[in-house]
Amino acid sequence: MSLSLTIALAQVKVAREKQINLETAQRCIAKAASAGANLVIFPEMFMACPQKGVSLATAAEPLDGDFVTALAALAKEYQIAVMSGIWEQINGETERAGNVVVVIDRNGTIAARYHKIHLFNALNVRESDQMVGGNQAPEIFELNGIRIGIAICYDLRFPEIFRHHAKNNADLVVVPAAWYSGPLKEDHWLTLLRARAIENTMYVAGSDLCGKAFSGRSVCFDPFGVPLTDAGEGENVVIARIERERVSAIRDQLPCLEHIRDDLF
């Protein structure tokens, strides 16, 4: 029997207030669980929308803080794993926070954590003014026997992080994002997600914020670049099925990972 995993991409608007976002989480988690999903994925920044002139340190919490604890309770109640962007407290920081994705298993236990390593200092945005970057490559975790890697938003423009996951036998890489809207930005988002899937022969799924400032279009591509789902532009929860057999079949037909020239590059 082939290993499989059903994921739900929760495309949502983010509020400034954590409690509103937790109410959104409850609705989306209930919908994902009723659809048979094993993992629901919320975007980057889902804990609280950054506010102009307000330091992110005021929103940040430790991993055992109220926000993650509430998500853990929902995961346990609905028996579904939850992935979400949060603001993590950084010791000694009074203005900035860590841009972190946390994964909680269906028992309410933290299964993985990734601290964003590429901060978006581009296109008139300077994340490093508000955020502290991570300095460790993301690890892979397993769910239903499916190996899953994580990247966050701007990481999508750096193919080496996805090749790292592929070399470590990831079947799926999930990209929680707050992908800003703008000229050609939606095209970049979709093109890069699809390219990362094709060049690494693995599933790649992006869960994006929607609303005035963000692109939406949460999607999942299979290892051959076939689109499996698309959330469009508004709030939505969409479902995709990840099949280990599909990854193996594509890698048998297209063994590009075996042809990597590590001796030259």
Protein Blocks (a to p, Z undefined) as FASTA:
>chain_A
ZZddddddddddddfblklmmmmmmmmmmmmmmnopabdcddehklpccdehiafklmpc
cfklmklmmmmmmmmmnopacddddddddehiakbccdddddddfkopafbdcddfbdcd
eehiafklmpccdfbdcddddeehiacdddehjlmmmmklmmmmmmnopabdcdddddde
dehklmmmmmmmmmmmmmnopaddddddedjkbggjpacddfkopafbdebjbdcddddd
ddfklmmmmmmmmmmklmpcfklZZ
